[in-house]
Amino acid sequence: MIIYNVTINIEDSVHSEWLKWMKDHIPQVLATGLFSKALFTKVLVEEEMGGTTYSVQYYAYSKSALVQYYKEYAQQLQADGMNRFGNKMLAFRTELELVDEFKVTKD
């Protein structure tokens, strides 16, 4: 499984507006049909630059699904955020491959 991780730092001045936008944006990404789910998390480490940092982890069905997302959807979906929030938002993206998963089982 491939996880497409997007880490975003958002300035306090647009935080509330951005948070509402993200709750609409994430379902739009999932609507592409290329991801099985997304986790939206707040990073608890405070950044020196200020603002609040979040991470969205999109679970792609495969590497080819992620490549298809890049080719067909990424530019438009990313541009929407940049057009709305510009330099008040800093994002970087990472691709992760799930190696193994461990769960606690209770008897």
C-alpha positions in Angstrom: 0.0 0.0 0.0 1.2 3.5 -0.8 0.4 6.4 1.5 0.5 9.9 0.0 1.3 12.2 2.9 0.7 15.9 2.7 2.1 18.0 5.5 0.8 21.6 5.7 1.6 24.6 7.9 -1.1 27.2 7.9 -0.9 30.7 9.3 -3.2 31.6 12.2 -4.8 34.4 10.3 -6.5 32.0 7.9 -6.6 28.9 10.1 -10.4 28.7 10.6 -11.2 29.3 6.9 -8.5 26.8 5.8 -9.8 24.1 8.2 -13.3 24.4 6.8 -11.9 24.3 3.3 -9.8 21.1 4.1 -13.0 19.3 5.3 -14.4 19.9 1.8 -11.1 19.3 0.0 -10.3 15.9 1.4 -13.6 14.3 0.2 -12.8 15.8 -3.2 -9.5 14.0 -3.3 -11.2 10.7 -2.2 -13.9 11.2 -4.9 -11.2 10.6 -7.5 -11.6 6.9 -6.6 -7.9 6.4 -6.3 -7.6 6.3 -2.5 -9.3 4.0 0.0 -9.3 6.5 3.0 -7.6 9.6 4.4 -6.5 10.4 7.9 -6.4 14.1 8.9 -4.2 14.8 11.8 -2.8 17.8 13.7 1.0 17.8 14.3 1.6 18.4 18.0 5.1 19.8 17.7 5.2 23.6 17.6 7.0 25.0 14.7 9.4 27.9 15.1 7.8 29.7 12.1 4.4 29.7 14.0 1.1 28.6 12.6 -0.4 25.2 13.0 0.8 22.1 11.2 -1.4 19.2 9.9 -0.8 16.0 8.1 -3.2 14.3 5.7 -2.4 10.7 4.8 -4.2 9.4 1.7 -4.1 5.6 1.3 -3.7 4.9 -2.4 -4.9 1.6 -3.8 -1.5 1.2 -5.6 1.5 3.1 -6.9 -0.2 3.3 -10.3 -3.3 4.8 -8.7 -1.1 7.5 -7.2 0.6 8.2 -10.5 -2.9 8.5 -12.1 -3.8 11.0 -9.4 -0.7 13.1 -10.2 -1.5 13.0 -13.9 -5.2 13.7 -13.8 -6.1 15.5 -10.6 -3.2 16.8 -8.5 -2.4 20.0 -10.3 -6.0 21.3 -10.2 -6.7 20.3 -6.6 -3.4 21.7 -5.3 -4.0 25.0 -7.3 -7.3 25.5 -5.5 -5.5 25.7 -2.1 -2.7 27.9 -3.4 -5.2 30.3 -5.0 -7.2 30.6 -1.8 -4.3 30.7 0.8 -1.2 31.6 -1.2 1.9 32.2 1.0 -0.1 31.7 4.2 0.1 27.9 3.6 3.2 25.9 3.2 2.9 22.3 2.1 5.2 19.4 1.3 4.4 15.9 0.0 5.9 12.5 0.8 5.2 9.1 -0.6 5.3 6.2 1.9 5.2 2.5 1.3 3.6 0.4 4.0 6.1 -2.3 5.0 4.1 -4.0 7.7 1.3 -3.4 10.1 1.2 -4.5 13.7 -1.9 -4.6 15.9 -2.5 -5.3 19.5 -4.9 -8.1 20.1 -6.8 -8.5 23.4 -8.0 -11.8 24.6 
